[in-house]
Amino acid sequence: MNAKGFALILTLVTLISLSSASLTALLFYAQMIEAQQHHQWQQLSQQIQKDLEAERGAYEQAQE
């Protein structure tokens, strides 16, 4: 194999490896963002539930 062919193959392998690493990093980042959003939604849901219970208690107390 001549030097140009070897250099071309080496370049292609390097580019494919970098692309794979970039895709892996992007997938990891996407999963991290998804987990963070899920956590934030859980916190928001819990806060809304607490607020609803407080409002319900205040309403029931006002009705007495």
C-alpha positions as semicolon CSV with decimal commas, in nm:
position;residue;x (nm);y (nm);z (nm)
1;M;0,000;0,000;0,000
2;N;0,138;0,340;-0,085
3;A;0,173;0,626;0,161
4;K;-0,121;0,826;0,021
5;G;-0,358;0,531;0,057
6;F;-0,243;0,465;0,410
7;A;-0,280;0,834;0,501
8;L;-0,631;0,837;0,356
9;I;-0,735;0,529;0,553
10;L;-0,582;0,669;0,870
11;T;-0,763;0,999;0,816
12;L;-1,097;0,824;0,762
13;V;-1,052;0,609;1,072
14;T;-0,965;0,919;1,276
15;L;-1,269;1,110;1,148
16;I;-1,502;0,817;1,218
17;S;-1,359;0,785;1,569
18;L;-1,405;1,155;1,635
19;S;-1,761;1,141;1,501
20;S;-1,841;0,845;1,726
21;A;-1,695;1,022;2,027
22;S;-1,893;1,337;1,945
23;L;-2,216;1,141;1,908
24;T;-2,152;0,962;2,236
25;A;-2,093;1,295;2,410
26;L;-2,410;1,442;2,260
27;L;-2,617;1,141;2,367
28;F;-2,475;1,160;2,719
29;Y;-2,552;1,534;2,733
30;A;-2,908;1,473;2,608
31;Q;-2,963;1,208;2,876
32;M;-2,826;1,441;3,142
33;I;-3,060;1,722;3,031
34;E;-3,355;1,481;3,022
35;A;-3,281;1,362;3,377
36;Q;-3,246;1,721;3,496
37;Q;-3,579;1,819;3,340
38;H;-3,748;1,514;3,491
39;H;-3,617;1,614;3,834
40;Q;-3,737;1,973;3,786
41;W;-4,083;1,850;3,682
42;Q;-4,100;1,632;3,993
43;Q;-4,009;1,928;4,213
44;L;-4,264;2,150;4,040
45;S;-4,533;1,884;4,072
46;Q;-4,463;1,844;4,443
47;Q;-4,473;2,221;4,496
48;I;-4,804;2,249;4,310
49;Q;-4,947;1,966;4,520
50;K;-4,840;2,140;4,842
51;D;-4,985;2,471;4,723
52;L;-5,313;2,301;4,627
53;E;-5,340;2,136;4,969
54;A;-5,270;2,469;5,142
55;E;-5,533;2,646;4,930
56;R;-5,783;2,367;4,996
57;G;-5,719;2,393;5,370
58;A;-5,759;2,771;5,363
59;Y;-6,080;2,740;5,161
60;E;-6,227;2,479;5,396
61;Q;-6,132;2,688;5,698
62;A;-6,297;2,995;5,542
63;Q;-6,617;2,796;5,482
64;E;-6,654;2,712;5,851
